[in-house]
Amino acid sequence: MNAVPRLASTVWPDLGGSAVTLVVPVGSLEQHGPHLPLDTDSRIAETVATRAVAALAVPGYLLAPTVEYGASGEHEGFPGTISIGTQALTLLLVEFGRSACRWARRLVFVNAHGGNGAAVSAAVAQLRAESRDVGWFPCAFPGADAHAGRTETAVLLEISPERVRLDRAEAGNTAPIAELLDDLRAVGVAGVSPNGVLGDPSGADARAGARDLDALARSLTRALAEWTVDDSGRLR
């Protein structure tokens, strides 16, 4: 992989007069069952963003430090989860964008937690209404189960195998997410799945995780290069 230019290790004179696209991973700190780390979403967002910036291999793209707290209220029935809520996350991202866009030409939030969606889209809409060239990109894996199941377990086996406790992996509530939405809103994840898993991690394989990550990173790489933003602010 090519060396990744990171905002945190850059000195300010190197940014003067440059046309920067700032790539900002957005994750969460929330339970991911008894076998995956609390920062699973942040690890995924940062990995996808890092691979895309490295693959572009041209000047002008910078990887920002990950926003590691998100809107995770549905997971607060489990110790370890820290949620700042949709309102606070929206404000954080708006102010982040206003500040960064004083010197960056473009900015994209790479979001890996579904619960952040309302905040990310609202922040991007506000920033774009203020004439800032900002977009967002979802870390969504086609055919994925909902939470801490086979998909995320496979991806973490590729990213951080030392952090996956397969000896503790077990199935949770495997009902389709559409059937659970009303209960999730009413009682949170703990109310529908005592172990915090929505899916079944059985059979998770690092090779499948690698394929999913590669495909998503390629999609982000293309989206960054083409910079086509739809009406919702999403990079296509």
C-alpha positions as CSV (number, residue, x, y, z in Angstrom):
1,M,0.0,0.0,0.0
2,N,1.2,3.5,-0.8
3,A,2.1,5.8,2.1
4,V,-1.0,7.5,3.4
5,P,-0.8,11.3,3.9
6,R,-2.4,12.1,7.3
7,L,-3.6,15.4,8.5
8,A,-2.4,14.7,12.0
9,S,1.3,14.4,10.9
10,T,1.2,17.3,8.5
11,V,2.8,20.7,9.3
12,W,0.7,23.8,8.4
13,P,3.1,25.4,5.9
14,D,2.7,22.3,3.7
15,L,-1.1,23.1,3.4
16,G,-0.8,26.7,2.3
17,G,-2.1,27.2,-1.2
18,S,-2.8,23.5,-1.8
19,A,-6.1,22.1,-3.0
20,V,-6.9,19.5,-0.3
21,T,-9.7,16.9,-0.2
22,L,-10.1,15.9,3.5
23,V,-11.3,12.4,4.1
24,V,-12.9,12.0,7.5
25,P,-13.7,8.5,8.9
26,V,-16.7,8.6,11.2
27,G,-17.3,5.6,13.6
28,S,-18.7,4.9,17.0
29,L,-17.9,3.4,20.4
30,E,-20.6,0.8,21.0
31,Q,-21.1,-2.8,21.9
32,H,-20.6,-5.3,19.1
33,G,-21.6,-8.5,20.8
34,P,-19.4,-10.5,23.2
35,H,-16.7,-11.1,20.5
36,L,-16.0,-7.8,18.7
37,P,-14.3,-4.6,20.0
38,L,-16.3,-1.5,20.9
39,D,-14.5,0.5,18.2
40,T,-15.5,-1.9,15.4
41,D,-17.2,0.8,13.3
42,S,-14.3,3.2,13.7
43,R,-11.9,0.5,12.6
44,I,-14.0,-0.1,9.5
45,A,-14.4,3.5,8.6
46,E,-10.7,4.2,9.0
47,T,-9.6,1.2,7.1
48,V,-11.8,1.9,4.1
49,A,-10.8,5.6,4.1
50,T,-7.1,4.7,4.4
51,R,-7.2,2.3,1.5
52,A,-9.0,4.8,-0.7
53,V,-6.6,7.6,0.0
54,A,-3.6,5.3,-0.5
55,A,-5.0,4.0,-3.8
56,L,-5.4,7.5,-5.2
57,A,-1.7,8.0,-4.9
58,V,-1.9,11.6,-6.1
59,P,-1.3,14.9,-4.1
60,G,-4.2,16.6,-2.5
61,Y,-5.9,13.9,-0.5
62,L,-5.5,13.9,3.3
63,L,-6.8,11.4,5.9
64,A,-8.2,13.1,9.0
65,P,-8.2,11.5,12.4
66,T,-11.3,9.4,13.0
67,V,-14.4,10.7,14.7
68,E,-14.7,7.9,17.2
69,Y,-18.0,8.8,19.0
70,G,-21.3,8.7,17.3
71,A,-25.1,8.4,17.8
72,S,-25.4,4.9,19.4
73,G,-28.3,5.3,21.8
74,E,-29.8,2.0,20.7
75,H,-26.8,0.3,22.2
76,E,-26.8,2.0,25.6
77,G,-28.2,-1.0,27.3
78,F,-24.7,-2.5,27.2
79,P,-21.7,-1.4,29.2
80,G,-18.9,0.3,27.2
81,T,-21.2,2.1,24.8
82,I,-20.7,5.9,24.7
83,S,-23.2,7.8,22.6
84,I,-23.2,11.6,22.0
85,G,-26.5,11.5,20.3
86,T,-27.7,12.7,16.9
87,Q,-28.0,16.4,17.9
88,A,-24.5,16.6,19.3
89,L,-23.0,14.6,16.4
90,T,-24.7,16.9,13.9
91,L,-23.3,20.0,15.5
92,L,-19.8,18.4,15.8
93,L,-19.7,17.6,12.1
94,V,-21.1,21.0,11.1
95,E,-18.5,22.8,13.1
96,F,-15.8,20.4,11.9
97,G,-16.7,21.1,8.3
98,R,-16.9,24.9,8.8
99,S,-13.4,24.9,10.3
100,A,-11.8,22.5,7.8
101,C,-13.3,24.2,4.8
102,R,-11.5,27.4,5.7
103,W,-8.4,25.7,4.1
104,A,-9.7,22.4,2.5
105,R,-11.3,22.5,-0.9
106,R,-13.4,19.5,-0.3
107,L,-14.4,17.2,2.6
108,V,-16.1,13.8,2.8
109,F,-17.4,12.0,5.8
110,V,-16.9,8.2,5.5
111,N,-19.5,6.8,7.9
112,A,-19.5,3.2,9.2
113,H,-22.3,3.3,11.7
114,G,-25.9,3.3,10.5
115,G,-27.1,5.2,13.6
116,N,-25.0,8.1,12.6
117,G,-26.8,8.5,9.3
118,A,-29.3,11.2,10.3
119,A,-26.5,13.3,11.8
120,V,-24.2,12.9,8.9
121,S,-26.8,13.7,6.2
122,A,-28.1,16.7,8.2
123,A,-24.6,18.1,8.7
124,V,-23.7,17.7,5.1
125,A,-26.9,19.3,4.0
126,Q,-26.2,22.3,6.2
127,L,-22.6,22.6,5.0
128,R,-23.6,22.4,1.4
129,A,-26.4,25.0,2.0
130,E,-23.5,27.2,3.2
131,S,-21.8,26.7,-0.2
132,R,-19.1,24.3,1.1
133,D,-18.1,21.4,-1.1
134,V,-18.9,18.5,1.3
135,G,-20.2,15.0,0.8
136,W,-20.7,11.7,2.7
137,F,-20.0,8.1,1.8
138,P,-21.6,5.1,3.6
139,C,-19.5,2.0,4.5
140,A,-22.3,-0.4,3.6
141,F,-21.6,-4.0,2.6
142,P,-24.1,-5.6,0.2
143,G,-26.0,-8.4,1.8
144,A,-24.7,-7.7,5.2
145,D,-26.5,-8.8,8.4
146,A,-27.4,-6.1,10.8
147,H,-24.9,-6.0,13.7
148,A,-21.9,-8.0,14.9
149,G,-22.9,-11.0,12.8
150,R,-21.0,-12.7,10.0
151,T,-20.3,-9.6,7.9
152,E,-18.7,-7.5,10.6
153,T,-16.9,-10.4,12.1
154,A,-15.4,-11.3,8.8
155,V,-14.3,-7.7,8.2
156,L,-12.7,-7.5,11.6
157,L,-10.9,-10.8,11.1
158,E,-9.2,-9.1,8.1
159,I,-8.6,-5.7,9.8
160,S,-7.7,-6.8,13.4
161,P,-7.8,-10.5,13.9
162,E,-6.1,-10.2,17.3
163,R,-9.2,-8.2,18.5
164,V,-11.8,-10.9,17.5
165,R,-12.7,-13.3,20.3
166,L,-14.1,-16.2,18.2
167,D,-14.3,-18.3,21.3
168,R,-17.1,-16.0,22.5
169,A,-18.9,-15.6,19.2
170,E,-22.5,-16.7,19.2
171,A,-25.7,-16.0,17.3
172,G,-28.0,-13.3,18.4
173,N,-31.4,-12.4,17.1
174,T,-31.4,-13.4,13.4
175,A,-34.8,-12.0,12.4
176,P,-34.8,-9.6,9.5
177,I,-34.0,-6.0,10.6
178,A,-37.2,-4.7,9.1
179,E,-39.1,-6.9,11.5
180,L,-37.2,-5.6,14.5
181,L,-37.3,-1.8,13.8
182,D,-40.3,-1.0,16.0
183,D,-38.9,-3.0,19.0
184,L,-35.4,-1.5,18.5
185,R,-36.9,2.0,18.7
186,A,-38.9,1.1,21.8
187,V,-36.4,-1.0,23.8
188,G,-33.0,-0.8,22.1
189,V,-30.8,-3.6,21.0
190,A,-30.6,-5.1,24.5
191,G,-34.4,-5.6,24.4
192,V,-34.3,-7.8,21.3
193,S,-30.9,-9.4,21.7
194,P,-29.4,-10.0,25.1
195,N,-26.0,-10.6,23.7
196,G,-26.1,-7.6,21.4
197,V,-25.8,-9.5,18.2
198,L,-28.3,-9.0,15.3
199,G,-27.2,-11.9,13.1
200,D,-25.0,-14.9,13.4
201,P,-21.2,-14.7,13.2
202,S,-20.8,-18.5,12.6
203,G,-18.7,-19.2,9.6
204,A,-17.1,-15.7,9.4
205,D,-14.0,-15.8,7.2
206,A,-11.2,-13.3,6.8
207,R,-11.1,-13.9,3.1
208,A,-14.7,-12.8,2.8
209,G,-14.0,-9.8,4.9
210,A,-11.0,-8.9,2.7
211,R,-13.2,-9.1,-0.4
212,D,-15.9,-6.8,1.1
213,L,-13.3,-4.3,2.3
214,D,-11.5,-4.2,-1.1
215,A,-14.8,-3.7,-3.0
216,L,-15.9,-0.9,-0.6
217,A,-12.5,0.8,-0.8
218,R,-12.5,0.7,-4.6
219,S,-16.0,2.2,-4.6
220,L,-14.8,5.1,-2.3
221,T,-11.7,5.6,-4.4
222,R,-13.7,6.0,-7.6
223,A,-16.2,8.3,-5.8
224,L,-13.4,10.5,-4.6
225,A,-11.8,10.7,-8.0
226,E,-15.1,11.5,-9.8
227,W,-16.7,13.6,-7.0
228,T,-20.3,13.2,-8.1
229,V,-22.6,14.3,-5.2
230,D,-26.3,13.6,-5.3
231,D,-29.2,15.6,-3.9
232,S,-28.7,14.0,-0.4
233,G,-25.0,14.9,-0.4
234,R,-23.9,11.4,-0.9
235,L,-20.9,10.6,-3.1
236,R,-21.8,8.2,-5.9
